[in-house]
Amino acid sequence: MENTTEIFDIEDAYINCGPSSDESKLITFLEERGLSSSYPYLKKSQVTFESLEYLTEDDIKEVITPVGIRALFRVKLIEWKKQTFGAKELPPSLQSNFSSVLLEESVAQSMKKEST
């Protein structure tokens, strides 16, 4: 049996979906955050814009296999959830990562203040 991998082109996908569709919202979300490279993995796993809110760290590991793409996606998703839903509404599986991101931001800001 021939091994075929379906390639999803983000520009073609955007053209083929309606501007208010869930898929176009997902594409816009990814493009605004520089995450277009994660689109093929999300599309293949049927992740939608609506389902982004519910993705856990385990889901992300399963969906996006390349570590670099996954790491960027995870951090940007946490930032979006923080802005959109607030820290208290993050799923427990992302709470620890969210806390780490906040700690890293706090340390970086402290170091920046000390160096000036």
Long-range contacts (C-beta under 8 A, 24 or more apart in sequence): 6-44, 7-40, 8-39, 8-40, 8-43, 8-44, 10-36, 10-39, 13-39, 13-43, 22-48, 22-49, 22-50, 23-48, 23-49, 25-49, 26-52, 29-80, 33-76, 33-80, 34-72, 34-76, 35-69, 35-72, 35-73, 35-76, 37-69, 38-64, 38-69, 38-70, 38-72, 38-73, 41-65, 41-69, 52-77, 52-80, 53-81, 53-84, 53-85, 54-91, 56-91, 56-93, 56-94, 57-93, 57-94, 57-97, 58-93, 75-101
